[in-house]
Amino acid sequence: MTDIDLDAIAAKRDRLQAEYITAGRPPTSARGIHHTALMCSDVEQTIRFYQGVLEFPLTDLFGNRDYQGSTHFFFDVGNGNLLAFFDFPGLDLGPYQEVLGGINHIAISVTKEKWDYLRGKLDAEGVAYQEASGTSLYFRDPDGVRLELLADPLGEMYGTKVL
C-alpha cells in the first residue's frame, strides 16, 4: 500500500459531504434494486448455501437468454429485493476477485434475532466469519463473494441514518 495523506482525504470527504448531501434533496428516480446479478461456479452448491444456510428462498430458475447452457436464478432477500446468479458452463472463469467496478460486499439486513440464529447456522456449517460492531457478520459464499449480514435497521448503519 502506498502512503496516503489521511488529512487530505478527510478534507475531501468533508467537502463532498457539504456539496452533495443537501437538505431538501429531491426524491430518487428509482423504485429500488430489482436484483443484483452475480456469477457462480455451481448452481446446486449456490442454492444449498443461499437457501439452505442463509434461508433466502429460491424464487425462480430458468435458462439464461444470453448464453446457451447457462442458468439464471433468483433468491428473495426481503423487501421486494432479489439476489440473482448466473453460471457460465464451459467458460472456465477464474476465482472471485475484487476489482474496480466489482463488488466489495453485499450487505443484507436481518433482524437481530435472525442475525443471532444465522450466525449459529454459519457456525454449524463451518463458515468462517468476522464479527464487527456487534451487528455485522462478514463471510464469503462458496465462490468467494463477500457478504455481510447486518442487524441494523434498513436506512441505518451503526446508529447513523444513511437514508
C-alpha positions in Angstrom: 0.0 0.0 0.0 1.3 3.4 -0.9 1.5 6.3 1.6 -1.7 8.3 1.7 -2.5 11.7 3.1 -5.3 11.0 5.6 -5.9 14.6 6.4 -6.3 15.4 2.7 -8.7 12.5 2.3 -10.8 13.6 5.3 -10.9 17.2 4.0 -12.1 16.0 0.6 -14.7 13.8 2.2 -16.0 16.8 4.2 -16.1 18.9 1.1 -18.0 16.2 -0.8 -20.5 15.8 2.0 -21.1 19.5 2.2 -21.5 19.9 -1.5 -23.6 16.8 -2.4 -25.6 15.8 0.6 -28.2 18.5 0.7 -31.2 19.3 2.8 -34.5 19.0 0.9 -32.9 16.8 -1.7 -35.3 15.6 -4.5 -36.7 12.1 -4.3 -34.8 9.3 -6.1 -35.8 8.4 -9.6 -35.5 4.7 -8.7 -38.0 2.3 -7.2 -35.4 0.1 -5.7 -32.9 -2.6 -6.7 -34.8 -5.2 -8.8 -31.9 -7.7 -8.5 -28.1 -7.8 -8.2 -26.7 -10.4 -10.5 -23.6 -12.4 -9.6 -21.8 -15.4 -11.1 -21.4 -18.8 -9.6 -19.5 -21.9 -10.3 -22.1 -24.4 -9.4 -25.9 -23.8 -9.4 -26.8 -26.5 -6.8 -24.0 -25.5 -4.4 -25.2 -21.9 -4.6 -28.8 -23.0 -3.9 -27.7 -25.1 -0.9 -25.8 -22.2 0.5 -28.2 -19.3 -0.1 -31.5 -21.2 0.5 -30.2 -23.9 2.9 -27.8 -22.0 5.1 -29.0 -18.4 4.8 -32.7 -19.2 4.3 -33.2 -17.0 1.3 -35.9 -18.7 -0.7 -35.2 -19.6 -4.3 -37.9 -17.9 -6.4 -37.2 -18.8 -10.0 -34.7 -20.7 -12.1 -34.5 -20.6 -16.0 -32.1 -20.7 -18.9 -30.0 -17.6 -19.5 -31.1 -15.9 -22.7 -27.6 -14.6 -23.4 -25.5 -17.7 -23.0 -26.7 -21.2 -24.1 -26.4 -23.7 -21.2 -26.3 -21.0 -18.5 -28.8 -20.9 -15.7 -30.2 -17.6 -14.3 -31.8 -18.0 -10.8 -33.1 -15.7 -8.0 -33.3 -15.6 -4.2 -35.7 -13.5 -2.2 -33.6 -11.3 0.2 -36.7 -9.4 1.5 -38.4 -6.1 1.0 -39.0 -6.9 -2.7 -35.3 -7.4 -3.5 -33.7 -10.3 -5.3 -30.2 -11.7 -5.4 -29.6 -13.4 -8.8 -26.9 -15.7 -10.1 -25.7 -17.0 -13.5 -23.5 -19.9 -14.1 -21.4 -20.0 -17.3 -20.5 -23.6 -18.0 -17.6 -24.0 -20.4 -16.1 -20.5 -19.8 -13.5 -21.6 -17.2 -13.9 -18.5 -15.2 -11.3 -17.7 -12.5 -11.9 -17.3 -8.8 -13.6 -14.2 -7.3 -11.5 -11.1 -7.3 -12.2 -7.6 -6.0 -11.6 -5.2 -8.9 -12.6 -1.6 -9.8 -16.2 -1.7 -10.7 -16.7 -5.0 -9.0 -18.4 -6.0 -5.7 -16.6 -5.4 -2.4 -19.5 -7.0 -0.4 -23.3 -7.2 -0.3 -24.9 -6.1 3.0 -28.2 -7.8 3.7 -30.4 -6.5 6.5 -31.8 -9.0 9.0 -33.3 -8.6 12.5 -31.0 -9.1 15.5 -32.8 -12.3 16.3 -32.3 -13.7 12.8 -28.7 -12.4 12.9 -28.0 -14.5 16.0 -29.8 -17.5 14.5 -27.9 -17.3 11.2 -24.6 -16.9 13.0 -25.4 -20.2 14.6 -26.1 -21.8 11.2 -22.8 -20.4 9.8 -21.0 -21.9 12.9 -22.8 -25.3 12.3 -21.7 -25.3 8.6 -18.1 -24.3 9.4 -18.4 -21.0 7.5 -15.7 -18.6 8.8 -16.8 -15.1 9.5 -15.7 -11.8 11.1 -17.9 -10.0 13.5 -17.8 -6.2 13.7 -19.6 -3.8 16.0 -22.0 -6.4 17.3 -24.3 -6.0 14.3 -22.2 -7.1 11.3 -21.1 -10.6 10.2 -18.7 -10.7 7.2 -18.2 -14.0 5.4 -17.8 -15.5 1.9 -20.1 -17.6 -0.2 -18.9 -20.8 -1.8 -17.4 -18.8 -4.7 -15.7 -16.2 -2.5 -18.2 -13.3 -2.8 -18.0 -11.3 0.5 -21.4 -11.0 2.2 -22.5 -9.1 5.3 -25.4 -9.9 7.5 -26.3 -6.6 9.1 -28.6 -6.4 12.1 -29.1 -2.6 11.8 -32.5 -1.4 10.5 -32.7 -0.6 6.8 -31.6 3.0 6.3 -29.2 2.9 9.3 -25.6 1.8 9.8 -24.0 1.6 13.3 -26.6 4.0 14.7 -26.2 6.6 11.9 -29.1 7.3 9.5 -27.7 6.8 6.0 -31.1 7.2 4.2 
